[in-house]
């Protein structure tokens, strides 16, 4: 008799318990989305008002999608594609249902395949900066053209990218418990301690109080639909939702885990690190620039161009740079691991490959796509897709299109196929489900309608059809 192929969850073992899941999920959430992306978006879209909108979205959209994705994984014991197929087939075997399952599963599964390679490229940049601060290149890195000169090269960015990718996949090869869970348990406490140290240092700089006011006091005149759209895009990136990650991690849990409580703890970790990231960067930038809007709104270059200038102006610039980029390196690694783990789990489940084979094949794929991203800033800099560099295009297509689309499919899967009643029953197996009414309202009404509106507005804004 033929034996049934094991799923990735069965083959690699699940988390050892709730703490393992929470640490791994929180480590996934606490990545570049928090420490690199959150501060520059917060600075660009009004400081306190952006933070307020983000916190509201965490408690509504974020909570609902985290619970839904975790339960989809736990109920199916499969990664995104298999999970959609399994849960849809329990309700219907119609052609339309199969198409829905295929599209929904693949959208969620493809997001980490597209993000992980370029994420590792950025991880390589961070590795370079950490090493340079260890070498005391503080003044050199403060030059305006240092970052552009570095990514404009071919060999150096490629080498650092490969180093970061190999380190990520080496941890993946160790498995769920010995690799993902063990590394997350070590890194999360270290991340929090380092973030607190850097935040205290930043907030005690002369002139930092103005930055604190900008970060925590909402200015409602700065509010726009783009504030909401950007905060929601940040939410996806920050909480690792609509990427298939939480579905995969949910498949590694058992029915005894209190999902409601665990998700609440992940929300706390994510929000804490996001606020600490704001405290690390925004007061320091204010102190350095005097609140110059051009400096605050410098976007992705805030970390790689502006902060080195800030560190150079400090008495302990070398030490501050080492601690900060070590923190960011840890954060980048924890999220890269979760992205790669989801990709490897998908290959295991769908192609029935071993973990070793799945990891090696993914390594080749990621190396090719990541190399294209590296070359997009150097020898292929003239090549663009819709006006975007290769890395920027992958970031846009995943964050502005695929993630809202994937989250919308998740809501439909829960509402129509699994049913909210069944979801409630499954959650209540091991949980008091204190936010049951909030969850039901969000998954039925708020999330689908809000996601559709923000998805449309983000795409129209990106192509200049409307201005928000």
C-alpha atoms as one frame of an Amber mdcrd trajectory, in Angstrom:
protein
   0.000   0.000   0.000   1.287   3.466  -0.910   1.979   5.696   2.022   0.663
   9.232   2.109   3.364  11.906   1.863   3.867  13.791   5.059   3.067  17.486
   5.202   5.782  19.954   6.156   4.239  20.156   9.630   4.430  16.392  10.109
   7.843  16.017   8.503   9.655  18.761  10.394   7.780  18.655  13.690   5.735
  21.441  15.217   6.510  24.049  17.829   7.162  22.729  21.320   4.298  24.820
  22.727   2.634  28.222  22.878   5.856  30.029  23.823   7.613  28.562  20.792
   4.825  29.710  18.480   4.576  33.201  20.004   8.343  33.735  19.899   8.623
  32.525  16.293   5.579  34.520  15.131   6.709  37.630  17.021  10.238  37.258
  15.645   8.765  37.076  12.159   6.706  40.203  12.827   9.619  42.068  14.397
  11.774  42.571  11.349  12.720  45.258   8.854   9.024  46.115   8.668   9.252
  47.508  12.197  12.764  48.855  12.430  13.404  50.063   8.863   9.985  50.629
   7.300   7.841  51.853  10.220   9.953  54.910  11.202  10.230  56.344   7.697
   6.530  55.823   6.957   5.624  57.302  10.328   7.837  60.323   9.645   6.495
  60.719   6.107   2.794  60.516   6.978   2.491  62.778   9.993   4.105  61.074
  12.976   1.466  60.820  15.709  -1.506  60.514  13.350   0.182  57.660  11.470
   0.954  55.910  14.773  -2.682  56.289  15.907  -4.062  54.881  12.646  -1.555
  52.024  12.767  -2.531  51.057  16.330  -6.230  51.057  15.387  -5.487  48.810
  12.415  -3.425  46.431  14.576  -6.405  45.998  16.947  -8.878  45.427  14.083
  -7.428  44.226  10.762  -4.252  42.859  12.313  -5.956  40.900  15.058  -8.583
  39.451  12.713  -6.111  38.339  10.052  -3.614  36.932  12.571  -6.323  34.794
  14.191  -7.737  33.718  10.820  -4.416  32.729   9.278  -3.231  30.873  12.373
  -6.482  28.913  12.513  -6.426  28.156   8.778  -3.006  26.600   9.277  -3.965
  24.766  12.471  -7.177  23.302  11.034  -5.537  22.109   7.809  -2.015  21.297
   9.089  -0.716  22.546   5.738   1.033  25.511   4.158  -1.062  28.072   2.189
  -1.815  26.228  -1.065  -2.736  22.954   0.637  -4.648  24.792   3.384  -6.889
  26.601   0.888  -7.517  23.400  -1.065  -8.334  21.389   2.055 -10.651  23.895
   3.765 -12.465  24.814   0.539 -13.042  21.157  -0.385 -14.686  20.507   3.000
 -17.524  22.816   1.938 -17.705  22.511  -1.843 -16.233  20.568  -4.768 -17.523
  22.905  -7.493 -15.269  24.248 -10.237 -15.656  27.789  -8.870 -14.543  26.665
  -5.412 -11.491  24.941  -6.840 -10.560  28.092  -8.773 -10.981  30.167  -5.597
  -8.810  27.743  -3.627  -6.127  27.767  -6.300  -5.967  31.534  -6.688  -6.244
  32.289  -2.951  -3.664  29.678  -1.984  -1.170  30.671  -4.641  -1.461  34.404
  -3.956  -0.641  33.835  -0.283   2.108  31.347  -1.116   3.830  33.452  -3.786
   4.236  36.560  -1.619   7.133  35.138   0.465   8.722  33.733  -2.709   8.840
  37.276  -4.106   9.764  39.059  -0.872  12.436  36.754   0.564  15.089  37.267
  -2.175  14.969  41.072  -2.087  14.651  41.007   1.706  17.953  39.119   1.825
  19.489  41.761  -0.458  18.544  44.431   2.099  19.821  42.079   4.809  23.138
  42.094   2.960  23.221  45.909   3.040  22.662  45.800   6.805  25.448  43.231
   7.210  27.802  45.555   5.314  26.903  48.524   7.535  27.341  46.492  10.729
  30.803  45.345   9.632  31.818  48.875   8.624  30.804  50.284  12.010  32.841
  47.539  13.681  35.760  48.816  11.569  35.075  52.385  12.817  34.239  53.767
   9.350  31.876  56.286  10.961  32.988  59.380   9.031  33.209  57.599   5.677
  29.676  56.216   5.993  28.283  59.670   6.762  29.134  60.864   3.237  26.117
  61.627   1.034  27.209  59.282  -1.730  28.342  56.332   0.421  25.134  54.278
   0.222  24.561  54.981  -3.475  28.159  54.137  -4.210  27.893  50.834  -2.344
  24.677  49.531  -3.940  25.897  50.824  -7.311  28.710  48.284  -7.214  28.247
  44.712  -8.404  30.533  42.403  -6.423  30.247  43.761  -2.866  26.424  43.863
  -2.598  26.252  40.419  -4.210  28.716  38.914  -1.718  26.891  40.361   1.301
  23.545  39.212  -0.126  24.826  35.632  -0.533  26.286  35.628   2.996  22.960
  36.732   4.474  21.003  34.201   2.363  23.279  31.299   3.354  22.999  32.188
   7.050  19.191  32.279   6.776  18.935  28.927   4.997  21.414  27.258   7.356
  18.970  27.918  10.207  16.049  26.658   8.088  17.876  23.374   7.470  17.940
  22.692  11.214  14.135  22.355  11.207  11.268  24.010  13.080  12.234  23.272
  16.680  16.054  23.240  16.457  16.249  26.039  13.900  13.302  28.455  13.683
  12.038  28.136  17.273  15.426  28.004  19.028  16.815  30.967  17.075  13.643
  33.025  17.704  13.761  32.359  21.463  17.338  33.630  21.575  16.887  36.644
  19.311  13.626  38.127  20.654  14.954  38.996  24.154  18.186  40.326  22.619
  16.172  42.455  20.169  14.072  44.020  22.896  17.061  44.793  25.148  19.033
  46.369  22.281  15.983  48.378  21.151  15.466  49.779  24.669  19.160  50.730
  24.968  19.216  52.546  21.608  15.844  54.227  22.316  17.059  55.632  25.648
  20.221  56.937  23.999  18.277  58.535  21.124  15.666  60.149  23.376  18.277
  61.753  25.616  19.960  63.662  22.770  19.575  67.472  22.897  16.495  68.509
  20.898  14.977  65.012  20.927  11.881  66.184  22.851  10.468  67.809  19.713
  10.784  64.460  17.940   8.945  62.733  20.772   6.089  65.218  20.427   5.968
  64.629  16.661   5.843  60.860  17.209   3.170  60.714  19.920   0.922  63.768
  19.422  -1.485  63.268  16.474  -1.821  66.149  14.024  -5.182  65.507  12.339
  -4.378  68.009   9.581  -1.817  65.451   8.333  -4.482  62.752   7.914  -5.341
  61.449   4.418  -6.412  58.214   2.763  -2.740  57.621   2.009  -2.120  57.594
   5.777  -4.552  54.679   6.091  -3.290  52.901   2.973   0.343  53.221   4.066
  -0.445  52.130   7.629  -2.280  49.062   6.313   0.584  48.202   3.974   2.921
  48.537   6.942   0.605  46.299   8.960   0.929  43.470   6.437   4.699  43.824
   6.352   5.066  44.244  10.105   2.754  41.480  11.346   3.729  39.049   8.562
   0.115  38.637   7.460  -1.091  37.918   3.918   2.286  36.263   3.291   1.367
  32.681   4.114   3.741  32.819   7.103   1.104  32.671   9.830  -0.755  29.914
   7.971   2.464  27.891   7.892   3.276  28.638  11.533  -0.327  27.829  12.481
   0.109  24.390  10.903   2.929  23.741  13.396   0.625  24.253  16.428  -1.780
  21.861  18.122  -5.427  22.229  19.203  -4.514  22.923  22.832  -2.930  26.303
  22.090  -4.927  29.399  23.102  -4.939  31.262  19.772  -6.741  34.357  21.075
  -4.230  34.872  23.869  -1.229  34.039  21.673  -2.269  36.530  18.994  -2.709
  39.185  21.675   0.878  38.603  22.789   2.139  38.876  19.205   0.273  42.190
  18.846   1.995  43.472  22.006   5.458  42.432  20.800   4.894  43.981  17.380
   3.518  47.263  18.741   6.285  47.519  21.341   9.045  47.120  18.759   7.333
  49.487  16.300   7.143  52.197  18.961  10.723  51.507  20.077  11.817  51.781
  16.419  10.141  55.174  16.263  11.890  56.174  19.498  15.242  54.977  18.178
  15.116  56.922  14.942  12.670  59.868  14.904  13.955  61.796  18.002  17.537
  61.296  16.801  16.654  62.632  13.337  14.862  65.610  14.888  17.842  66.358
  17.107  20.184  66.147  14.129  18.095  68.044  11.551  16.047  70.393  13.678
  12.869  68.784  12.347  13.634  69.481   8.684  10.718  67.893   6.716  13.028
  66.930   3.827  15.211  64.908   6.175  12.248  63.310   7.957  10.596  62.317
   4.686  13.679  60.868   3.032  11.926  57.478   2.882  13.857  54.185   2.675
  17.189  56.024   2.734  16.470  57.218   6.291  18.356  54.254   7.773  21.211
  54.019   5.276  21.882  57.698   4.512  20.463  59.901   7.290  21.204  57.799
  10.375  24.946  57.457   9.598  25.069  61.267   9.598  23.366  61.258  12.993
  25.816  58.693  14.382  28.737  60.717  13.009  27.497  63.757  14.927  27.374
  61.817  18.206  30.175  61.394  20.682  29.667  57.620  20.696  28.944  57.261
  16.988  30.852  54.003  16.505  29.232  52.282  19.507  25.760  53.596  18.569
  26.202  52.384  14.994  27.381  48.927  16.060  24.513  48.389  18.515  21.877
  49.775  16.142  22.903  47.760  13.083  23.392  44.621  15.189  19.790  45.090
  16.321  18.599  45.574  12.734  20.634  42.571  11.587  18.953  40.338  14.201
  15.539  41.676  13.161  16.252  41.103   9.470  17.387  37.535  10.143  14.301
  36.576  12.174  11.954  37.772   9.433  14.027  36.298   6.603  13.882  32.949
   8.388  10.071  33.052   8.556   9.816  33.978   4.861  12.204  31.202   3.827
  10.507  28.680   6.120   7.155  29.362   4.442   8.676  28.899   0.980  10.395
  25.652   1.958   7.194  24.340   3.607   5.240  25.066   0.413   7.744  23.102
  -1.686   7.611  20.224   0.791   3.813  20.113   0.809   3.121  20.648  -2.885
   6.009  18.750  -4.490   6.566  16.197  -1.687  10.275  16.952  -1.531  12.451
  16.460   1.521  13.373  19.477   3.640  16.956  19.340   2.338  15.933  19.251
  -1.324  13.293  21.964  -0.838  15.829  24.225   0.882  18.493  23.722  -1.797
  16.075  24.366  -4.680  14.759  27.464  -2.944  18.354  28.622  -2.343  19.054
  28.502  -6.100  15.836  30.373  -6.895  16.447  33.043  -4.220  20.039  33.518
  -5.371  18.889  34.168  -8.959  16.090  36.613  -8.060  18.193  38.342  -5.395
  21.062  38.763  -7.862  18.660  40.443 -10.301  17.719  42.872  -7.496  21.389
  43.567  -6.759  22.170  44.205 -10.438  19.096  46.444 -10.678  21.081  49.155
  -8.887  24.305  48.622 -10.820  24.815  47.047 -14.266  21.051  46.784 -14.909
  20.150  50.185 -13.475  18.661  51.314 -16.803  16.204  48.398 -16.751  12.903
  49.219 -15.062   9.456  47.617 -14.769   6.685  50.193 -14.925   9.189  52.824
 -13.863  10.364  50.745 -10.862  13.807  49.261 -10.237  13.598  45.449  -9.885
  13.675  45.453  -6.056  11.213  48.359  -5.858   8.854  46.621  -8.276   8.819
  43.430  -6.199   8.144  45.525  -3.096   5.269  47.357  -4.816   3.631  44.270
  -6.354   3.680  42.368  -3.057   2.760  45.153  -0.629   0.264  47.164  -2.683
  -1.403  44.420  -4.709  -0.818  40.842  -3.587  -1.055  41.297   0.200  -4.405
  43.162   0.254  -5.668  40.713  -2.382  -4.475  37.720  -0.339  -5.986  39.108
   2.874  -9.312  39.596   1.064  -9.218  35.925  -0.007  -8.551  34.922   3.607
 -11.706  36.754   4.744 -13.772  35.023   2.018 -12.318  31.637   2.975 -13.307
  32.142   6.620 -16.701  33.738   5.902 -17.947  31.483   3.106 -16.106  28.169
   3.254 -14.961  27.570   6.831 -17.840  29.736   8.203 -17.434  32.108  11.128
 -19.447  29.759  13.367 -17.038  26.874  12.734 -14.062  29.185  13.267 -15.492
  30.328  16.604 -15.966  26.713  17.689 -12.403  25.761  16.759 -10.910  28.749
  18.574 -13.008  28.069  21.675 -11.568  24.549  21.985  -8.721  26.065  23.999
  -9.621  29.731  24.347 -12.162  31.947  26.104 -12.117  34.051  22.908 -12.703
  37.357  24.684 -12.713  39.332  21.426 -15.175  37.048  19.669 -17.671  39.803
  18.752 -14.890  42.034  17.452 -13.491  39.190  15.364 -16.872  38.261  13.890
 -17.711  41.859  12.936 -14.293  42.438  11.402 -14.175  39.264   9.336 -17.763
  39.707   8.101 -17.782  43.417   7.319 -14.838  45.662   8.205 -11.943  43.709
   6.706 -13.408  42.773   3.281 -14.820  46.259   2.609 -11.780  48.096   3.970
  -9.331  45.875   2.101 -11.168  46.368  -1.201 -11.181  50.167  -0.812  -7.537
  50.427   0.266  -6.377  47.961  -2.407  -8.032  50.045  -5.129  -6.807  53.380
  -3.751  -3.209  52.159  -3.340  -3.009  50.917  -6.932  -4.634  54.052  -8.362
  -2.326  56.255  -6.320   0.786  54.293  -7.361  -0.007  54.880 -11.038  -0.863
  58.547 -10.517  -4.553  58.150 -11.381  -5.608  59.648  -8.057  -3.687  61.594
  -5.427  -4.140  60.861  -1.722
